[in-house]
Amino acid sequence: MEYLGSRYAGWQLQAERASVQGVLEQALSSVANHPVATICAGRTDAGVHAFGQVVHFDSPAAREPQAWALGSNARLPLDVSIRWVRPVTDDFSARFSAVSRRYRYVIHNSRTRSALLAERANWLNYPLDADAIDRAAQVLIGENDFSAFRAAECQSTTPMRRLQAIRAQRRGEFVFVDIRANAFLHHMVRNIVGSLLEVGCGKRQESWIGELLAGRDRSRAGMTAAAAGLYFVGPDYPAGFDLPAVTEPWFPG
């Protein structure tokens, strides 16, 4: 599924605030004619978007995949959409079967802001060196303690994560950072990007990112980048599950 997270308090179901999980489960339950509970590949925070979130649920209801998709989409708000549905084996879990997850962070790097990009990209009006960001980021690849880029409220039992790839590029007025890891800590991508932006604007040397990683001190790192620029691209699964490939992000085009 894909969604714009701007008006939601994140993926996770909440009692008094709109959530992506909440509107999805309401739609699926209507099609199934019974309450449906969902599990997602990666929980996104308030204001964060998704190109290819993957969700699984159990239901005894006899419905064709297309009926699940079209019936649910007819009941979903326009900023949330199911793109495909297919049955899976009992050993599949959207969360635990994933071998990696991908994110893209998008920055609109322009002297003036765009009304059409409001809440869809992080607007920064000072020049950014995408090549410097890319070079500085490479030190993060590998199995590392990411305490320097971990939110204080993170509930993970370990700060260790395996970052598999990271790349920063410029495309016209846009600078974007693609990052893939086995899993992510709370606010990890936004905290990494916040520090990389200090390199990109010339405030810090490229070597500073490696110093932060080694120091494991969140208080020394950059600010948490805005949620509006973050997109969950999607999870990767073993080929044996025969699921569609991760959706390739089309924004910025």
Secondary structure, DSSP 4 states (H G I P E B T S, - for coil): -EE--TTSS-SS--SSS--HHHHHHHHHHHHHTS---EEESS---TT-EESS--EEE-------HHHHHHHHHTTS-TTEE--------TT--TTTT-SEEEEEEEEEE-SS--STTTTTSEEE-S---HHHHHHHHGGG-EEEE-GGG--TT---S--EEEEEEEEEEEETTEEEEEEEES---TTHHHHHHHHHHHHHTTSS-TTHHHHHHHHT-GGGS-PPPPGGGEEEEEEE--GGG-PPPPPPP-S--
